[in-house]
Amino acid sequence: MPRITPVLWFDGEAEAAATFYVSLFPVSHISHVSRYPDDFPDPALAGQALVVEFDLDGQGFQGLNGGPGFVPNEAVSLSVPVDDQEELDRIWDALASDGGQEGRCGWVRDRWGFWWQVVPSAMQRTVGGADPAGASRAMEAMMGMGRLVVADLEAAYRGD
């Protein structure tokens, strides 16, 4: 059965991005780097990474150094489930660092322009909870947040 692999477009920094991403998630690694040949007609690209293949927690990705022709946007995001606030904060802080940007409702853009949704397991109990009124309160609370705060989602769900 074919496996679908997302390809992320970079302007020359695919290898640096892959190295950063694999440092964030356990059981992650760079599996292969294809490089421009040393005799490539553009000497500035000779030896540089063309395609970087990497896995993040078992999901395969490719980073393509395709040049400045395209930039990422919110139309496609990477969703990261996390167990607790500590894990959420660690990943959020890393993604927002060095030129990243905090977004709304749990979204954060990394320094390469890719958007990530850092989603705590508490979302299922609160925004997706069985009590419609509690879920509505949790949704309203979430809409006012940047980084999601588990304790605040839970308090909103309870009506505190």
Beta strands, then each sheet from edge to edge (+ up, - down):
strand 1: 7-10
strand 2: 29-35
strand 3: 49-56
strand 4: 59-65
strand 5: 77-82
strand 6: 101-102
strand 7: 107-109
strand 8: 115-120
sheet 1: 1+ 4+ 3- 2+
sheet 2: 5+ 8+ 7- 6+
end
